């Protein structure tokens, strides 16, 4: 089952934010979703590709990305190790006005403020791992320094048209995520949500960065990938389970997405 489309951040620290070190040993894909928080992902090893605002943003090792609240995005990743910091809007509201409409400007890794945040994220991780007496005081100080830098150096109150238009596609993304195993058609989605099919196709491609059909296949293939490495069930049956009725096309697209055929992925992982 595809994970939820709107992710409510549950804090794991008493001060009301979520921070953790993530270690993933396989390729991964997280379908389009959005948060009621700003999210910082610092890649320690591996590679992430975030798609939002109609573009793909590649984040390599020793780089990070900031994603504003409400921004619809998906994530493709290799095996990786990363730091994830999620700051809910109610926490941010103590320090800045209208955080829900704060957009983020992507800066070059060579930018001084960018490098400052990298150093602070590493320091935050060290404090969290050691957890010496009174560590939450130090954690809170570094957290606020990160938040101040991000809001003042990366934030902008100017809303983009892409972000506004994308908000209208959230119901359609939710529908696709819920029913990805079914034979969904663009005409069917357009009729249900009151769009002209051609207009919906253009809008989705422009704002999300890929077509509805491509996204539907990415969902199905990512769920197939997870079942390949987690189960020993027959591959043909797994394809049927996830709505991949054309096996030849599914195998071709799977290899394009993951670099190997389904059988090869299973053999490599279990070996």
URLIN-V201359 format. One record per pair of residues at least 6 apart in sequence whose C-alpha atoms are under 8 Angstrom apart, sorted by the first residue. I is the first residue (numbers start at 1). J is the second residue. Records with the same first field share a line. If there is no record, write none. Layout:
BEGIN
I: J / J
END
This chain:
BEGIN
1: 223
2: 31 / 177 / 178 / 219 / 223
3: 30 / 31
4: 33
5: 31 / 32 / 33 / 34 / 173 / 174 / 177
6: 33 / 34 / 35
7: 33 / 34 / 35 / 36
8: 35 / 36
9: 18 / 35 / 36 / 37 / 86 / 88
10: 17 / 18
11: 17 / 18 / 19
12: 18 / 19
13: 19
15: 140
16: 87 / 88 / 91
17: 85 / 86 / 87 / 88 / 91
18: 84 / 85 / 86 / 87
19: 83 / 84 / 85 / 86
20: 83 / 84 / 85 / 125
21: 81 / 82 / 83 / 84 / 125
22: 80 / 81 / 82 / 83 / 84
23: 79 / 80 / 81 / 82
24: 79 / 80 / 81
25: 79 / 80
26: 78 / 79 / 80
27: 76 / 77 / 78 / 79 / 258
28: 75 / 76 / 77 / 78 / 79 / 222
29: 74 / 75 / 76 / 77 / 222
30: 74 / 75 / 76
31: 73 / 74 / 75 / 177 / 219
32: 72 / 73 / 74 / 75 / 173
33: 71 / 72 / 73 / 74
34: 69 / 70 / 71 / 72 / 73
35: 69 / 70 / 71
36: 69 / 70 / 88 / 89 / 100
37: 68 / 69 / 70 / 86 / 87 / 88 / 89 / 100
38: 66 / 67 / 68 / 69 / 86 / 87 / 88 / 89
39: 66 / 67 / 68 / 69 / 84 / 85 / 86 / 87
40: 64 / 65 / 66 / 67 / 83 / 84 / 85 / 86
41: 64 / 65 / 66 / 82 / 83 / 84 / 85
42: 62 / 63 / 64 / 65 / 82 / 83 / 84 / 118 / 121
43: 59 / 60 / 61 / 62 / 63 / 64 / 80 / 81 / 82 / 83
44: 61 / 62 / 63 / 80 / 81 / 82 / 83
45: 60 / 61 / 62 / 80 / 81 / 82
46: 60 / 61 / 77 / 78 / 79 / 80 / 81
47: 58 / 59 / 60 / 61 / 77 / 78 / 79 / 80
48: 58 / 59 / 60 / 75 / 76 / 77 / 78
49: 56 / 57 / 58 / 59 / 75 / 76 / 77
50: 56 / 57 / 58 / 59 / 73 / 74 / 75 / 76
51: 57 / 73 / 74 / 75 / 208 / 209
52: 71 / 72 / 73 / 74 / 207 / 208 / 209
53: 72 / 162 / 163 / 166 / 207 / 208 / 209
54: 162 / 205 / 206 / 207 / 208 / 209 / 210
55: 208 / 209
56: 209
59: 65
62: 118
63: 109 / 118
64: 118
65: 106
66: 104 / 106
67: 104
68: 102 / 103 / 104
69: 89 / 99 / 100 / 101 / 102 / 103
70: 100 / 167
71: 163 / 166 / 167
72: 166 / 167 / 170 / 208
73: 208
83: 121 / 125
89: 99 / 100
92: 99
93: 99
101: 157 / 159
102: 155 / 156 / 157 / 158 / 159
103: 155 / 156 / 157 / 158 / 159
104: 154 / 155 / 156
105: 154 / 155 / 156
106: 154
107: 114 / 154
108: 114
109: 115
113: 149 / 153
117: 146 / 149 / 150
120: 142 / 145 / 146
121: 146
123: 142
124: 139 / 142 / 143
127: 135 / 138 / 139
128: 135 / 139
162: 207
163: 207
165: 207
166: 207 / 208
169: 204
172: 189 / 193
176: 184 / 216
177: 219
180: 216 / 219 / 220 / 242 / 243
181: 220 / 241 / 242 / 243 / 244
182: 243
183: 243
186: 197 / 200 / 201 / 212 / 213
187: 196 / 197
190: 196 / 197 / 200
191: 197
201: 211 / 212
204: 210 / 211 / 212
205: 211 / 212
220: 242 / 243 / 244
221: 242 / 250 / 254
223: 242
224: 238 / 239 / 242
225: 262
227: 238
228: 235 / 262 / 265 / 266
229: 265 / 266 / 269 / 270
235: 262 / 263
236: 247
239: 245 / 247
244: 250
251: 261 / 262
252: 261
254: 260 / 261 / 262
255: 261 / 262
END
